[in-house]
Amino acid sequence: MSHTESHTTEVAPDAAEQYRLTLTPHPLQRIGAYALAALVESTPAELTPDDFRAAVERMTGDAVRASVRESKAPDGFWQKASLSFFPNAPMNHPGRYKGKNEEGEPKTARDVQEATRRWLSLPDPATWPGADCALCGRRAIGWYGKQDMPLAESQAYRNTTPRGHEGTALCHPCLCSFHALPYGSQLTGGTSTALHSWDERFTAYTVGRRAALNTGVAATGAAPGKEHTREVVALRALRGYAEPLRAGVDLLVFNNNNRGQVLERHHLDQPLAEWLSGRHAAGPGFRVLVRAHATARTSGYVVLGRNAFRAPERILGASARWLLRAAAVPELREDRRLLSALLRTFAEKVMQVQEKDLDEIRAVARKLAYQLGKEESWSGLKQLRRYSREPAGLRRWLTNQGIKWACLDPGLPENGVKKELEGPLVSERAYLLLLDPSPNSRAWLHRDLLLVGVLEELDRLGWHLKGDRAQEAMKELHRDTNDEDNELLSDEEGER
C-alpha cells in the first residue's frame, strides 16, 4: 500500500463529517449555517449530505458569476458586498486579472472563475492539518483568517492572522457557513446587519426570510431595493414572528472590510423581544405606541426600533410624554386607554415590576388624579412630568400635595375618594419606590409609571382640557402617524 493510499484511508472517517452542518457557539457561523441550509429550503438539523453539496454548489455558482463582474456595474452588487465579508478573496481581489495562469498565458475571466471555484471547494485531504476545528471539534481542513472568517465577537479582536500563527482551524461545514453569511444578512454594500437568537426557530425564520431575498440579489448581481433602517428591519422581523420567543435577540452590525472593521451588538432581552412580537403588542394598541414615538422628523417605527435595541427604558418615557399631550384631546381617549393598557403589560412582563409595587403606585396615582382633576389647566400635570426627572423637586411637590390631601374632609360627599383610599397621599413603601436614591434604584421607572397612572385615572374621571387651553395643547401633539409609519403598519397588518 502506498503512502498516499494509507493517508487516504486514515482520513476517510473524517471526510464523511465534512458534509454535515453543526451549529456552534459562534453567532455568525450559526447565521451562515441557517443561510446555507435555506439555499435548499432546509435547516441545519435536517440537511442531508447531498443537500449540503447542492447548497455549496449554488453558493459557489453565485460567487463564480460575481467574480467576473465589476463592483460598480449594475450587476456587480454581490461582488461589491463580498468585499465587506471576504476581503482579498479570489472572487474580488483587485489583482485577480493580473499576472499569468499556469500555462503562462495572461489571466482571463475563466481563470478568475476557476480560482473562485477552487477557493470554495473542499481541499485535498492530503493537505488537511493535524488539528481539530476550533468551533465544533471535527477534523479541520485548513487554517483560515480574515479572508474567510469574518469578525469574532469582540471589536478588539480583528480576526487577523499575526506572524507565527497559522490562523483558525476550521472544518468544511463551519467554513462554508461563514461563506454563506451574506445570504443571511441585510446587505448595504458596506456595513451589514443580521439577527441572531439562541431560539433556533426564530433564527431559522429570520435568516430564511432574508436568504429568500438575497438569493435573487446573488443570482442577478443587482442591488436590492431600498430598505428600512436596521432597527426597523429587526423590529419587523419580531412583529412577523408568530411563535413564542424563548431567548433574547441580538442585532449584529458588522463589516470585515480592510478599511474599517466594525462589530456592534445590540441586545434585546427575551421579555422585551417577546413583548414586541406580534403575539403580544398587537392590534390598535401597537399603532398608538408607534404614534407615541413619532417626532417631527422621524417616524415612530424608527424611533421605537432604536429605543428597543439601544435604550428600552425610553419606551415608557416616550409613551408617557405622548399621553400627557394627548390628555388635551377628548377624541383620543380610546387611544390613551389602549396605550395605557399596553404599558401595564410592559411594566409587568418586561420591566418585571411586582404587582404589589404596581398597586402602591396606582394608589398614589388615584389620589393625585383626584386632586389634579379639579384644575382646568394642566400645570399640575406638567409639574409632575418635570419633577419625575428631578427627585428633589418631586419630593417637595409630593409634600405639598400630601398636605392638601391631608386637609381634605372625608365627610364631604365630593371627597368620598378619601374614604376609599385611606392613609396618606404617599405611603412609606411608595415613597421608597419613587425616590429611592440608591445607585441601582429603578425609581425613574416607577415615576414614569406614576405619571401614566395619573393620566389613566384622569381619563376614567372624564377630565380633559377645555377651550383655548385645549387648542394650545393640540399644537404640541402629533395626532397622526406619518406616511412611513402608515406604510409599515399596513404591511404588518396585511401579513397577519
FENFENMO-V874313 format. One record per residue. RES is the residue in one letter. NEAR is the number of other C-alpha atoms within 8 Angstrom. D_LAST is the distance of its C-alpha to the last C-alpha in whole Angstrom. Layout:
res->[RES & RES]
near->[NEAR & NEAR]
d_last->[D_LAST & D_LAST]
This chain:
res->[M & S & H & T & E & S & H & T & T & E & V & A & P & D & A & A & E & Q & Y & R & L & T & L & T & P & H & P & L & Q & R & I & G & A & Y & A & L & A & A & L & V & E & S & T & P & A & E & L & T & P & D & D & F & R & A & A & V & E & R & M & T & G & D & A & V & R & A & S & V & R & E & S & K & A & P & D & G & F & W & Q & K & A & S & L & S & F & F & P & N & A & P & M & N & H & P & G & R & Y & K & G & K & N & E & E & G & E & P & K & T & A & R & D & V & Q & E & A & T & R & R & W & L & S & L & P & D & P & A & T & W & P & G & A & D & C & A & L & C & G & R & R & A & I & G & W & Y & G & K & Q & D & M & P & L & A & E & S & Q & A & Y & R & N & T & T & P & R & G & H & E & G & T & A & L & C & H & P & C & L & C & S & F & H & A & L & P & Y & G & S & Q & L & T & G & G & T & S & T & A & L & H & S & W & D & E & R & F & T & A & Y & T & V & G & R & R & A & A & L & N & T & G & V & A & A & T & G & A & A & P & G & K & E & H & T & R & E & V & V & A & L & R & A & L & R & G & Y & A & E & P & L & R & A & G & V & D & L & L & V & F & N & N & N & N & R & G & Q & V & L & E & R & H & H & L & D & Q & P & L & A & E & W & L & S & G & R & H & A & A & G & P & G & F & R & V & L & V & R & A & H & A & T & A & R & T & S & G & Y & V & V & L & G & R & N & A & F & R & A & P & E & R & I & L & G & A & S & A & R & W & L & L & R & A & A & A & V & P & E & L & R & E & D & R & R & L & L & S & A & L & L & R & T & F & A & E & K & V & M & Q & V & Q & E & K & D & L & D & E & I & R & A & V & A & R & K & L & A & Y & Q & L & G & K & E & E & S & W & S & G & L & K & Q & L & R & R & Y & S & R & E & P & A & G & L & R & R & W & L & T & N & Q & G & I & K & W & A & C & L & D & P & G & L & P & E & N & G & V & K & K & E & L & E & G & P & L & V & S & E & R & A & Y & L & L & L & L & D & P & S & P & N & S & R & A & W & L & H & R & D & L & L & L & V & G & V & L & E & E & L & D & R & L & G & W & H & L & K & G & D & R & A & Q & E & A & M & K & E & L & H & R & D & T & N & D & E & D & N & E & L & L & S & D & E & E & G & E & R]
near->[4 & 5 & 6 & 7 & 8 & 9 & 9 & 10 & 7 & 7 & 9 & 8 & 7 & 9 & 9 & 8 & 8 & 9 & 12 & 11 & 11 & 10 & 9 & 9 & 6 & 9 & 8 & 9 & 13 & 12 & 16 & 17 & 18 & 16 & 16 & 15 & 14 & 13 & 12 & 9 & 6 & 9 & 10 & 11 & 6 & 6 & 12 & 8 & 8 & 6 & 9 & 13 & 9 & 9 & 12 & 10 & 8 & 9 & 9 & 11 & 8 & 10 & 12 & 13 & 9 & 13 & 13 & 10 & 10 & 9 & 10 & 7 & 8 & 8 & 12 & 15 & 15 & 15 & 16 & 13 & 13 & 11 & 12 & 14 & 13 & 14 & 14 & 10 & 10 & 11 & 16 & 13 & 9 & 6 & 5 & 9 & 10 & 7 & 6 & 9 & 9 & 5 & 5 & 6 & 7 & 9 & 12 & 7 & 8 & 7 & 9 & 15 & 13 & 9 & 10 & 15 & 10 & 8 & 7 & 8 & 6 & 7 & 7 & 6 & 9 & 7 & 8 & 10 & 8 & 6 & 7 & 11 & 13 & 8 & 9 & 9 & 8 & 9 & 11 & 16 & 14 & 10 & 11 & 12 & 11 & 14 & 11 & 12 & 12 & 13 & 15 & 9 & 7 & 8 & 11 & 4 & 9 & 10 & 10 & 8 & 9 & 7 & 5 & 4 & 6 & 9 & 10 & 9 & 13 & 16 & 14 & 11 & 11 & 14 & 11 & 13 & 16 & 14 & 10 & 13 & 15 & 13 & 12 & 16 & 13 & 10 & 10 & 7 & 9 & 9 & 11 & 13 & 12 & 11 & 14 & 11 & 11 & 8 & 10 & 7 & 6 & 10 & 15 & 10 & 9 & 10 & 15 & 13 & 8 & 12 & 14 & 10 & 8 & 12 & 10 & 8 & 13 & 11 & 7 & 7 & 13 & 11 & 10 & 7 & 4 & 4 & 6 & 6 & 7 & 8 & 10 & 12 & 10 & 11 & 10 & 9 & 9 & 11 & 12 & 11 & 11 & 8 & 5 & 6 & 10 & 6 & 9 & 14 & 13 & 11 & 13 & 12 & 12 & 12 & 15 & 15 & 12 & 6 & 4 & 7 & 12 & 10 & 12 & 8 & 8 & 9 & 10 & 11 & 9 & 11 & 9 & 11 & 13 & 11 & 12 & 12 & 14 & 11 & 13 & 8 & 11 & 9 & 6 & 7 & 12 & 11 & 9 & 11 & 10 & 13 & 12 & 12 & 15 & 14 & 8 & 5 & 4 & 8 & 13 & 14 & 12 & 11 & 11 & 11 & 12 & 11 & 12 & 11 & 12 & 8 & 9 & 8 & 8 & 8 & 12 & 11 & 9 & 10 & 12 & 11 & 9 & 11 & 12 & 10 & 11 & 11 & 14 & 12 & 11 & 7 & 5 & 9 & 10 & 7 & 9 & 12 & 9 & 11 & 13 & 10 & 8 & 11 & 9 & 8 & 9 & 10 & 10 & 11 & 11 & 10 & 7 & 7 & 9 & 7 & 7 & 6 & 10 & 9 & 8 & 11 & 13 & 11 & 9 & 12 & 13 & 11 & 13 & 11 & 12 & 10 & 9 & 9 & 10 & 6 & 8 & 8 & 7 & 8 & 6 & 9 & 9 & 8 & 8 & 11 & 9 & 8 & 12 & 11 & 7 & 8 & 9 & 7 & 8 & 11 & 9 & 8 & 10 & 9 & 8 & 8 & 10 & 11 & 8 & 8 & 11 & 8 & 6 & 8 & 6 & 10 & 6 & 7 & 6 & 5 & 11 & 10 & 10 & 10 & 8 & 6 & 8 & 6 & 5 & 8 & 11 & 9 & 9 & 6 & 7 & 12 & 10 & 9 & 11 & 10 & 9 & 10 & 6 & 5 & 4 & 4 & 8 & 8 & 12 & 10 & 9 & 11 & 10 & 12 & 10 & 12 & 12 & 11 & 12 & 13 & 12 & 11 & 11 & 13 & 11 & 7 & 7 & 6 & 8 & 11 & 12 & 8 & 6 & 6 & 9 & 11 & 8 & 8 & 10 & 11 & 6 & 7 & 9 & 9 & 5 & 5 & 12 & 8 & 6 & 7 & 12 & 9 & 8 & 9 & 9 & 8 & 8 & 11 & 7 & 6 & 6 & 5]
d_last->[65 & 64 & 63 & 60 & 59 & 60 & 57 & 55 & 55 & 55 & 51 & 50 & 48 & 46 & 45 & 43 & 41 & 40 & 38 & 35 & 33 & 33 & 31 & 33 & 33 & 33 & 29 & 30 & 31 & 28 & 26 & 28 & 28 & 25 & 25 & 28 & 26 & 23 & 25 & 26 & 23 & 24 & 24 & 27 & 28 & 28 & 30 & 33 & 36 & 36 & 32 & 33 & 36 & 33 & 31 & 34 & 35 & 32 & 32 & 36 & 36 & 33 & 36 & 39 & 38 & 37 & 40 & 42 & 40 & 41 & 38 & 39 & 38 & 35 & 34 & 35 & 32 & 32 & 36 & 35 & 32 & 35 & 37 & 35 & 35 & 38 & 41 & 44 & 42 & 44 & 41 & 41 & 45 & 47 & 50 & 48 & 50 & 53 & 56 & 57 & 56 & 58 & 60 & 61 & 59 & 57 & 53 & 51 & 47 & 48 & 49 & 46 & 44 & 46 & 46 & 43 & 42 & 45 & 43 & 40 & 42 & 43 & 47 & 50 & 50 & 54 & 52 & 50 & 51 & 52 & 49 & 46 & 43 & 42 & 39 & 39 & 42 & 43 & 45 & 45 & 46 & 47 & 47 & 44 & 44 & 42 & 41 & 39 & 38 & 36 & 36 & 37 & 35 & 38 & 38 & 42 & 42 & 42 & 42 & 45 & 48 & 51 & 55 & 56 & 52 & 51 & 47 & 44 & 45 & 42 & 41 & 40 & 36 & 36 & 37 & 35 & 32 & 33 & 34 & 30 & 29 & 28 & 25 & 23 & 24 & 23 & 26 & 28 & 31 & 33 & 31 & 28 & 25 & 23 & 21 & 23 & 23 & 25 & 22 & 22 & 19 & 17 & 20 & 19 & 15 & 16 & 19 & 18 & 16 & 19 & 21 & 19 & 20 & 23 & 25 & 25 & 26 & 29 & 30 & 31 & 32 & 30 & 28 & 25 & 23 & 23 & 21 & 20 & 22 & 22 & 21 & 18 & 17 & 17 & 15 & 12 & 13 & 13 & 10 & 8 & 10 & 9 & 13 & 16 & 17 & 21 & 23 & 23 & 22 & 24 & 24 & 27 & 28 & 31 & 34 & 37 & 39 & 42 & 42 & 40 & 38 & 36 & 34 & 32 & 29 & 27 & 26 & 23 & 24 & 22 & 22 & 21 & 18 & 17 & 17 & 15 & 12 & 9 & 11 & 13 & 13 & 10 & 10 & 13 & 16 & 14 & 14 & 18 & 18 & 18 & 20 & 23 & 23 & 24 & 27 & 29 & 29 & 26 & 22 & 21 & 18 & 21 & 23 & 20 & 20 & 24 & 24 & 22 & 24 & 27 & 28 & 26 & 28 & 28 & 24 & 26 & 29 & 27 & 25 & 28 & 30 & 27 & 28 & 32 & 31 & 29 & 31 & 33 & 31 & 31 & 28 & 26 & 27 & 23 & 22 & 24 & 24 & 20 & 21 & 24 & 22 & 20 & 23 & 24 & 22 & 22 & 26 & 26 & 23 & 24 & 27 & 29 & 31 & 33 & 32 & 36 & 36 & 33 & 35 & 38 & 36 & 35 & 38 & 40 & 37 & 38 & 41 & 41 & 39 & 41 & 44 & 42 & 41 & 44 & 44 & 43 & 42 & 40 & 43 & 42 & 39 & 39 & 42 & 40 & 37 & 40 & 42 & 39 & 39 & 43 & 44 & 48 & 47 & 44 & 47 & 50 & 47 & 46 & 50 & 50 & 48 & 49 & 52 & 51 & 49 & 52 & 54 & 52 & 54 & 52 & 55 & 53 & 51 & 48 & 48 & 47 & 44 & 47 & 48 & 44 & 44 & 47 & 48 & 48 & 46 & 45 & 46 & 47 & 44 & 42 & 44 & 44 & 40 & 40 & 43 & 44 & 45 & 45 & 43 & 40 & 40 & 36 & 38 & 36 & 33 & 34 & 36 & 32 & 31 & 34 & 34 & 30 & 32 & 34 & 32 & 30 & 33 & 34 & 31 & 32 & 36 & 35 & 36 & 36 & 38 & 40 & 42 & 42 & 41 & 37 & 38 & 39 & 36 & 33 & 35 & 33 & 30 & 27 & 25 & 23 & 20 & 22 & 20 & 19 & 17 & 16 & 15 & 13 & 11 & 10 & 9 & 7 & 5 & 6 & 4 & 0]
